[in-house]
Amino acid sequence: MPAKKSLVFLASIGFLAASASASSITSFSFTADPSPFSSSLSTSFTSTLGSVTGTVACDSDSACTGEVGTFSLGLNLVSVSTPFSVEVSGTLSGDTAADAAVMFSSPASVTYPFVIPVGDFDAVVLSTSAPALGAITLDGAFELSLAPGQTISLPINFNVGTVPEPSSQTLIGLGLLGIVCFSRFLRTA
């Protein structure tokens, strides 16, 4: 019987020792460039999502091409393999597809070009797993090319990690229950 008690105790400790820390977004900012576009953009962020929402328009008689704005994304990458993605979705007006790019300038210079179709769209620009790098900052820009009179409404989403799964919470709860049962068993024995 002592071996069974030890096994229950060790299993309970094992469930509680499961890592509760996860990679997260620690800060996020986006600064819109005033030219050549007119824009109405706002930002928000949580521990797993940094988002730029609003509209960008080309109010010129000629095509508008350039930087919509720059971003700075603070991350705390503590998990061995953290899912990281950049997604752009929304609606593009007009009858011409738009060229766009998400460009990272720091810590490394990398450009991810993509084409936005007319109408509703949803594009995954980047989807990867990031290693455990600790606290880092990703700086970059969002570039766009719009035809005269064209408007795009969007969110640009930077996603990091995942929300804890309900099964993980269940395992932690079972671990706590195991410790309570084990301590009661010891008091009665």
N, C-alpha and C positions, 0 to 999 in steps of 0.2 A: 504493500500500500504506500510506503514512503516514496517509491519511484513514481507512482501515479501523481502524488501531490507535487513532486518536483517538476514533473512534466507540465502540469496545469499552470504552475507558477511561471515556468520559463516561457510557455506559450503566451501567457498574459503580458509578461514583460516585453516579449518580442513584438506583439501587436502595438504596444504603447511606444516602442522605440522607433516605429516606422516614421520616416521623415515627414514632418509637417510643413517644412519650408518648401517654397516653390519660387521659381523665377518670376520676376514681376517688372512692370513699368514703374519707375520712380518719379519721372517727370516727362512732360511733353509740351512743346511749344511750336507754333507755326506762325511765321511772319510773312504776310502777303506783300508781294512787290506791287507798287502802284502802276506800273506800266509794263507791257502794252495792254493789259487786260483791265477791265473793271470787275471788281469782285466784292462779294459779301460773304465772308467766311468766318466760322467760329471753330474753336477747338474744345475738346474735352478729353479726359483720360481717367481710366480706372487702373487697377493693378494688372489687368490683362488686355486693355484696349486703349489705344490712342487714336482719336478720330478728328478729322477735319471735315466739316460739313458746310454746305452753302452753294452759291452759284458763282460761276466765272463766265464773263461775256466778252466778246470781241465787238466793241461798239465803233470800230474803225471802218473806213471804206476799203481798206486793204487787209489782208490776212494778218492775224496777230500770232506771233511766234515768240516764245521766250519762257522765262521763269515765272511761274504763278506765285511761288513763294518758297521759303526755306523752312526746314524743320530741325528740331533737336529732340532726340528721343533718349531719355535716360533709362537704362536697364540694369537690373541686378540679376545676372544669370548664374544661379546657384545649382540648378539641376544639371545632371550629366548631359542630357540631350533635351533641350527645350524647343518645342515647336515655335517657329516664328514665321509670320506671313504678312504680306502687304496686299490688300485688296482694294480695288477701286470699282465703285458701282454708281449707278445713277441713270440720267437721261441726257442724251445729246440731241439738240435741235438741229434743224436744217437737213441738207441732203448730201453732206460730205463727211466722210469719216475723219476723225481727228488723230493725229500722231501725238503720243505722250511718252513720258519717261519718268521713272523714279530714279534719282541719282543719289548715291551715297558718296560723301566726300571724306568722311572720317568715321572710323579709324582706317578704312581703305577706300580707294576710289573705284566704284563699280556703278555701271549704268544698266538699268532694266527698261528697255524700250518696249512699247506695246501700242496697238491700234485700238481706238475706241469707235465702235460702230454707231451709226445713227440710230436713235431710239433708245430703248432701255438696254442697259448692259450691266454685266457683272464680270470683272476680270480679276483673276488671281495673278498679280504681277510677280510675286515671289513667294515661295513656300519652301522652307528649309528647317533643319534642326540646328540650333546654336549650341556650342559647347559651354561648359561651366567656366565663364570668363570673369565672374564677379561683377563689380560695378563698372559699366562702360557707358559711353554716350555715342549714339549714331547721329551724325549730322548729314544733311543732304538737302535736296531740292526736288520740287515737282515741276516738270516742264510740259508745255502744251502748245499745240498749233491749231488754231481755230480759223475757220473761214469768216469773212465779214458778216456781222449780224448773228453769228452762231452763239449759242449759250449751252453751258453744261451745268447740270445740277448734280451734286455728288456728296457721298462721303468717301474719304480716303481713310482706310482703317489699317492700323498697325496692330497685329495680334501677337501676344506673347503667352506661351504656356496654355494651360487649360484649367478650368475650374475643378477643384477636388471632386473626384467621383463619389457618388453615394456609397459604392461598395467599400471605399477606403474609410469613410465615416462609420460604416457598419462594423468594419474590422476593429476600429479603435473602440467603439462601443462594446463590442464583444470582449475586447481585452480588459476594459474597465470592469465589466460584469464578472469576468474570470477572476480578477483580483479580489473583488468583493466576496464572491463565493469562496475563494480560497481562504481569505482571512476569517470568514465565519466558520469554515470547516476547522481551521486551526483552533479557534476559541472553543468549539464543542469537543475537540479531541483531547 
